[in-house]
Amino acid sequence: MYAHVGDRLIAEGDAARAGLIIGVPHEDGSPPYIVKWLSDGHIAMVWPGDFARVVPSGPPSPDSQPLTTGA
């Protein structure tokens, strides 16, 4: 599973459990992801389970910068 900032994460295949990916600490787009849950605005670092899926937001713009954590 790989993601970019701006993609949506659907947890356990349940659209009611959707979040916006606001951070991707690994340059290759692999988990974990920093997710803002749409239902309540809670922000958490998430390791998606086997039944989660990433819904791409569209092609990334050339000037978009992922949120990274410190070295």
N, C-alpha and C positions, 0 to 999 in steps of 0.2 A: 504494500500500500504506500502510495506517495501522494503528497498534497502540496499546495501552495497557499500563501496568505490570500484570503478572500474566498477560498473554497468552503463548502459546507460539509459538515460531518453528520451523518445520520447514524445514530447509535442503535445497535441491535436491529437494524432494518425498520425501525419505528419512526416515521416522519414527525411524530409528536416530540421525539427526543432529538431535535436538530440543533446544531450549533454552528457558529461562524468561526472558521479557523483564523485566528489573529496573529499567530506566531508559529514558525516552523524552525526550531533550533538547529536542525541538521541541514546542511547545505544540499544534501541529496533528496530532501523532501520526505525522508522516512520519519516514523513516529519517534518520540511522542510529539503531540501538537498542543499548542495553547489555544483553547477553545472558549468562546463566549457563548453560553447556552442561550438560545432565543427565548425560552419560556420564562426565565427569571433574571437574565443578565449575569449570572454567576460565571466567573472566569476560573478555569482549571486547566492543569496539565493532564492530557489524556493519552493513554495508550489504547487505541481502538481494539475492540474484541473481534473475534472471527466473523461476526455477522454485521459489523459496521461497514459503511461504505462512504466514500468521498465523492461529492458531487462537484465537478469543476465549475468555477465561476466564469470561465472563458479564457482566452489567451492572455497571459500576463503582459502587461505593458513593459516596454524596455527600461523605463525608469522606476519600476516598482522595486522596493527593497524589502526583503523578509525581515521580520523581527527576530533578532538572534539574542541569545543569552551571552553573558560574559565568558571570557576564556577561562 
